[in-house]
């Protein structure tokens, strides 16, 4: 499981013209793009959620848990794209939707159980993600 985390001042996911998840510009937050591979499991989703919740990348070396920063979770199978050969990425390392969707949900649920205010994109949908990266700060988490 990979999580590409961006510190944001705002972020929004739109599907078919409708906003399905959003971090408003009133506060710093985290946009978490989540990729799942074949050997991931709910325990790994839990550990990554804990790591993200405690990650000190907000202003003043604070974590989302310190200030109650909102988190927008968006599934992103392309985090497992392989570009080592040719010009066309392969997606063999990405788990199929039937495996990935419950694990992305488990990640978001684990964050909520930790006390996070979490919104999500729509798994498998054609999503438009807009964000203002703050810093910019972008970090990849992986177990």
Secondary structure, DSSP 8 states (H G I E B T S, - for coil): -EEEEEEEEEEEEEETTEEEEEE-TTS-EEEEEEE-BTT--HHHHHHHHHHHHH---BGGGB-HHHHT-EEEEEE-GGGG-B-SSSSS-B-TTB--HHHHHHHHHHHHHHHHHHT--EEE--TTS-EEEEEEEEEEEEEEEE-
